[in-house]
């Protein structure tokens, strides 16, 4: 039995860092071991990055997840538990009842050991756990602004030189370009932004190269954000807190992005108790939350996680940001999405969503390639009409009929 396996005890709850900071080599080693009984692995996985089904690690091993990904489709449903929980709440959930943390770290240019490119829940889990296993990855230099890890806290460590997974550049089609142009009109110089990943966020960021003194405060940073910082469009100089600092919980992107982060101390990595915290964000004037959705209904309710009765992802952090934007002076929350799905055969503007992720009171504007529906401060009937106007043309009559019959 390896030192890594001896770290675990029967009944342990084990937090495994996800996305680009998953300790993959460590987990591959652990998967070959005979493990104690009654283990529960806890993770916030991300599609394209995290491929482990921890229910396969032992016959009685369980997994708690806050996000569903394709590789979990085949997990034993009796031992896989999905927890619908917004990211700020996940942080508090992990601040207790975690026994072991498995995490990845790397050294910065000064030799300081720092957490890899995802720290969103790490401070909470590290404070809760009494045992820590670390994969020290020598293939990259740690981000200068990431959180330092006290080496005396490590109970066991293994070294690797595994390359970080790169996030493939998104395919930006005509619809995404149109949405990007529409959203860029809603953003003013000096606004502080939060965005996601994918083709639409990429298109939005690409349209902001004529904006000035933007700020960044959110859950993630990608190559598009990096380019705006490099070009001087994002400076953070108008932020009331963290002035001149670009705040993120994780970095997802190319090797170029990770190499740049090693040289850029102005990008600060912080836990979700700062990135997603309402009382923090409300101090930022003109905070603009930009998120996507699976569908939006004529009430303005948002479904960002379920389709056809299947959990596609999770509640995530969008509602944290939407509600914080409402508390920010001059803040706005924007949902940006394609008007259709499945090759144009299904409307994403619907009479009623399948699952409510965000309330109708959480969203200020909805943008599709057909325009912007401004929902804040108008009646329920006017909201429905505004949303029908940005639906794909082939579905508008059907939506109007449903509105009349409803």
C-alpha positions in Angstrom: 0.0 0.0 0.0 1.4 3.4 -1.0 1.6 6.4 1.4 -1.2 7.9 -0.7 -3.6 5.0 0.1 -2.5 5.1 3.8 -3.8 8.6 3.9 -7.4 7.4 3.7 -9.4 5.9 6.5 -12.8 4.1 6.4 -15.7 6.6 6.0 -13.6 9.5 4.9 -15.0 12.3 2.9 -12.5 13.4 0.3 -12.5 16.7 -1.6 -10.9 16.4 -5.0 -10.1 19.7 -6.8 -11.7 19.9 -10.2 -11.3 21.6 -13.6 -7.7 22.5 -14.6 -6.4 21.8 -11.1 -7.5 18.1 -10.8 -4.5 16.0 -9.5 -4.9 13.5 -12.3 -1.7 11.6 -11.8 -2.4 11.3 -8.1 -5.9 10.0 -8.8 -4.6 7.5 -11.4 -2.3 6.1 -8.7 -5.1 6.0 -6.1 -7.4 4.1 -8.6 -5.0 1.2 -8.6 -5.1 0.8 -4.8 -7.3 -1.3 -2.5 -9.2 1.5 -0.6 -10.9 1.6 2.8 -14.6 1.1 3.0 -17.2 3.8 2.9 -15.4 6.6 1.1 -17.2 9.6 -0.3 -15.5 11.6 -3.0 -16.7 15.2 -3.4 -15.9 17.2 -6.6 -17.1 20.0 -8.7 -16.1 18.6 -12.1 -16.0 20.3 -15.5 -16.7 18.7 -18.8 -13.6 18.3 -20.9 -11.3 18.4 -17.9 -12.4 15.9 -15.3 -13.0 12.3 -16.3 -13.1 10.3 -13.1 -16.1 8.4 -11.9 -15.3 7.9 -8.3 -18.0 5.3 -7.8 -15.6 3.0 -9.7 -12.8 3.4 -7.2 -14.4 0.8 -4.8 -17.5 -1.2 -4.7 -19.0 1.0 -2.0 -17.4 4.3 -2.9 -19.8 7.2 -3.3 -19.5 10.5 -5.1 -21.1 13.9 -4.4 -21.1 16.3 -7.3 -22.4 19.8 -7.8 -22.1 19.6 -11.6 -23.1 16.8 -14.0 -20.7 16.0 -16.9 -20.9 13.4 -19.7 -18.5 11.0 -18.0 -20.9 10.6 -15.0 -23.7 9.2 -17.1 -22.6 5.7 -16.4 -22.0 6.1 -12.7 -24.0 4.0 -10.3 -27.1 6.2 -9.6 -27.3 4.7 -6.1 -23.9 6.0 -5.2 -23.8 9.2 -7.2 -25.4 12.2 -5.5 -26.0 15.4 -7.3 -26.3 18.4 -5.0 -28.1 21.5 -6.5 -26.1 24.2 -4.8 -24.9 27.6 -6.0 -21.1 28.1 -5.9 -21.1 30.5 -2.9 -23.0 27.9 -0.9 -20.7 25.1 -2.1 -17.8 27.0 -0.4 -19.6 27.0 2.9 -20.6 23.4 2.5 -17.0 22.4 2.1 -15.8 24.4 5.1 -16.9 21.5 7.3 -17.2 17.7 7.1 -14.2 17.2 4.8 -11.5 14.8 6.0 -9.0 14.7 3.1 -8.1 17.1 0.4 -6.5 15.9 -2.9 -5.1 18.8 -4.8 -2.6 20.0 -7.4 0.1 22.6 -6.9 3.2 23.9 -8.6 6.1 26.2 -7.9 6.2 29.8 -9.0 9.3 31.5 -10.4 10.6 32.1 -6.8 10.1 28.5 -5.8 7.0 29.1 -3.7 4.5 26.3 -3.8 1.2 27.6 -5.0 -2.2 26.1 -5.8 -2.7 25.3 -9.5 -5.2 27.2 -11.7 -8.3 26.6 -9.6 -8.7 27.8 -6.1 -12.5 28.4 -5.9 -13.2 26.0 -3.0 -9.7 25.2 -1.9 -9.4 27.5 1.2 -12.6 26.1 2.6 -11.7 22.4 2.1 -8.1 22.9 3.3 -9.4 24.5 6.5 -11.8 21.6 7.1 -9.5 18.7 6.3 -6.9 17.1 8.6 -5.0 15.3 5.9 -3.8 16.7 2.6 -2.4 14.9 -0.5 -0.7 17.0 -3.1 0.4 16.4 -6.7 3.3 18.8 -7.4 3.2 19.3 -11.1 6.5 20.4 -12.6 5.2 20.9 -16.1 4.0 24.5 -15.5 5.0 27.5 -13.4 2.3 28.4 -10.9 0.4 31.6 -11.4 2.1 34.5 -9.6 -1.2 35.5 -8.0 -2.4 32.1 -6.9 -2.7 31.0 -3.2 0.5 29.8 -1.5 0.4 26.3 0.1 2.2 25.8 3.3 4.3 22.7 2.6 4.2 21.7 6.3 0.5 21.0 5.8 1.1 18.3 3.3 0.8 14.7 4.6 1.9 13.1 1.3 3.0 14.4 -2.1 3.8 12.9 -5.4 5.5 14.7 -8.3 4.4 14.7 -11.9 5.2 16.5 -15.2 1.8 16.1 -16.7 0.8 18.9 -19.1 -2.3 20.8 -18.1 -5.3 20.2 -20.3 -5.8 23.0 -22.8 -9.3 24.5 -23.4 -9.9 24.2 -27.1 -10.7 27.6 -28.8 -14.5 27.8 -29.1 -16.1 27.8 -32.5 -17.7 31.2 -32.9 -20.6 31.1 -35.5 -22.6 33.9 -37.0 -25.2 33.7 -34.2 -22.6 34.0 -31.5 -21.0 37.0 -33.4 -24.4 38.7 -33.5 -24.9 38.1 -29.8 -21.5 39.4 -29.0 -22.2 42.6 -30.9 -25.5 43.1 -29.1 -24.0 42.5 -25.6 -21.1 44.8 -26.3 -23.6 47.6 -26.8 -24.8 47.1 -23.2 -21.3 47.4 -21.7 -19.9 50.8 -20.8 -16.4 52.0 -20.2 -15.5 51.3 -16.6 -17.9 48.4 -16.1 -16.7 45.4 -14.1 -17.4 42.2 -15.9 -18.1 38.6 -15.1 -18.4 36.1 -18.0 -18.4 32.3 -18.6 -16.8 30.1 -21.2 -17.9 29.0 -24.6 -18.5 30.5 -28.0 -20.8 33.3 -26.9 -18.6 34.6 -24.1 -15.7 34.5 -26.5 -17.6 36.5 -29.1 -18.6 39.0 -26.4 -15.0 39.5 -25.2 -13.8 39.9 -28.8 -16.2 42.8 -29.3 -14.8 44.8 -26.3 -11.5 45.9 -27.8 -12.8 49.5 -28.2 -13.9 49.7 -24.5 -11.7 51.3 -21.8 -10.9 50.7 -18.1 -13.1 47.6 -17.8 -12.8 45.6 -14.6 -12.8 41.8 -14.1 -14.3 40.0 -11.1 -15.6 36.5 -11.6 -15.2 32.8 -11.4 -12.9 32.3 -14.3 -10.4 33.8 -16.7 -9.8 32.5 -20.2 -7.7 33.5 -23.2 -10.2 36.2 -24.2 -9.9 37.9 -20.9 -6.1 37.6 -21.0 -6.1 39.4 -24.4 -8.2 42.3 -23.1 -5.9 42.7 -20.2 -2.8 42.6 -22.4 -4.4 45.2 -24.8 -5.2 47.5 -21.9 -9.0 47.3 -22.3 -9.3 45.7 -18.8 -7.4 47.7 -16.3 -9.4 47.5 -13.1 -8.8 51.1 -12.4 -12.5 52.0 -11.9 -13.0 49.2 -9.3 -14.0 50.4 -5.8 -12.2 47.4 -4.3 -9.3 45.4 -5.7 -8.4 48.4 -7.8 -6.0 47.5 -10.6 -6.5 43.8 -9.7 -8.1 41.1 -11.9 -10.0 38.7 -9.6 -10.7 35.1 -10.7 -11.3 31.7 -9.1 -9.8 29.6 -11.9 -8.1 29.9 -15.3 -9.2 27.8 -18.2 -7.4 28.1 -21.5 -4.2 27.6 -23.4 -0.7 26.9 -22.2 0.0 30.5 -23.3 -2.5 31.6 -20.7 -0.9 29.6 -17.9 2.6 30.8 -18.9 1.3 34.4 -18.9 -0.3 34.0 -15.5 3.1 33.0 -14.1 4.4 36.4 -15.0 1.2 38.4 -14.0 0.8 39.0 -10.3 -2.1 41.5 -11.0 -4.3 38.4 -11.6 -5.4 37.3 -8.2 -6.9 33.9 -7.6 -9.5 33.8 -4.8 -12.0 31.4 -3.3 -15.8 31.6 -4.0 -16.2 33.4 -0.7 -14.7 36.4 -2.5 -15.4 35.8 -6.2 -19.1 34.9 -5.6 -19.8 36.8 -2.4 -22.7 39.2 -2.5 -21.3 41.6 0.1 -18.0 41.8 -1.8 -19.5 42.3 -5.3 -22.1 44.9 -4.1 -19.1 47.2 -3.4 -18.2 47.2 -7.1 -20.2 49.8 -9.0 -21.5 48.9 -12.5 -21.0 45.1 -12.0 -22.2 43.3 -15.2 -23.0 39.6 -14.9 -23.1 37.8 -18.2 -24.2 34.2 -18.3 -25.9 31.7 -20.6 -28.9 29.4 -20.3 -30.5 26.3 -21.7 -33.9 28.2 -22.1 -35.7 31.2 -20.8 -39.5 31.3 -20.5 -42.0 34.1 -21.1 -42.0 34.9 -17.3 -38.3 35.6 -17.6 -37.3 32.4 -15.6 -34.0 30.8 -16.5 -33.2 27.2 -16.9 -29.4 26.8 -17.1 -29.0 23.1 -16.2 -31.7 20.6 -17.4 -32.9 19.4 -20.8 -35.2 16.6 -21.6 -35.5 15.6 -18.0 -31.7 15.1 -17.7 -29.3 17.1 -15.5 -26.8 18.5 -18.0 -24.6 20.6 -15.6 -25.5 22.3 -12.3 -26.8 25.4 -10.7 -23.3 26.9 -10.8 -22.5 30.4 -9.9 -24.8 32.4 -12.2 -27.4 33.2 -9.6 -24.7 34.4 -7.2 -23.6 36.9 -9.8 -27.1 37.9 -10.9 -28.2 38.8 -7.4 -24.9 40.6 -6.6 -25.3 42.6 -9.8 -28.7 43.7 -8.6 -27.0 45.1 -5.4 -24.3 46.8 -7.3 -24.9 50.5 -8.1 -25.4 50.6 -11.8 -25.1 46.8 -12.0 -26.9 44.7 -14.6 -27.5 40.9 -15.2 -27.5 39.7 -18.7 -28.4 36.2 -20.0 -27.0 35.7 -23.5 -27.9 32.6 -25.5 -28.8 31.3 -28.9 -32.4 31.6 -29.9 -32.6 28.0 -30.9 -31.1 24.6 -30.3 -30.8 21.3 -32.2 -30.0 22.9 -35.5 -32.8 25.5 -35.3 -35.6 22.9 -34.6 -36.2 23.9 -30.9 -36.8 27.4 -29.5 -34.9 28.4 -26.4 -37.5 31.0 -25.6 -40.3 28.8 -24.2 -43.7 29.2 -22.5 -42.3 27.7 -19.3 -38.9 26.4 -18.4 -38.3 22.8 -17.4 -36.3 23.7 -14.4 -35.9 27.1 -12.7 -32.3 28.0 -12.0 -32.8 31.7 -11.8 -36.0 33.5 -10.8 -37.7 36.0 -13.1 -36.6 38.7 -10.7 -32.9 37.8 -11.2 -32.5 38.8 -14.8 -32.4 42.3 -16.3 -31.8 41.6 -19.9 -31.9 38.6 -22.3 -30.0 38.7 -25.5 -30.2 36.4 -28.5 -29.0 36.9 -32.1 -32.3 38.6 -32.8 -31.9 41.4 -30.2 -32.1 42.3 -26.6 -35.2 42.0 -24.3 -34.9 44.5 -21.4 -37.0 43.0 -18.7 -36.2 45.1 -15.7 -39.0 47.5 -14.6 -41.7 46.3 -17.0 -44.9 44.3 -16.5 -45.2 40.6 -16.9 -47.2 41.0 -20.2 -44.6 43.3 -21.6 -41.8 41.0 -20.6 -43.4 38.1 -22.4 -43.8 40.3 -25.6 -40.2 41.5 -25.4 -39.0 37.9 -25.2 -41.1 36.8 -28.1 -39.5 39.5 -30.2 -36.1 38.0 -29.7 -37.2 34.5 -30.3 -36.4 32.9 -33.7 -39.0 34.1 -36.2 -40.3 30.6 -36.9 -41.4 30.2 -33.3 -42.9 33.6 -32.6 -46.5 32.8 -33.8 -46.6 29.7 -31.6 -45.3 31.6 -28.6 -47.8 34.4 -29.2 -50.6 31.8 -29.4 -49.5 30.3 -26.1 -49.4 33.7 -24.5 -53.0 34.5 -25.7 -54.3 31.1 -24.5 -52.4 31.3 -21.2 
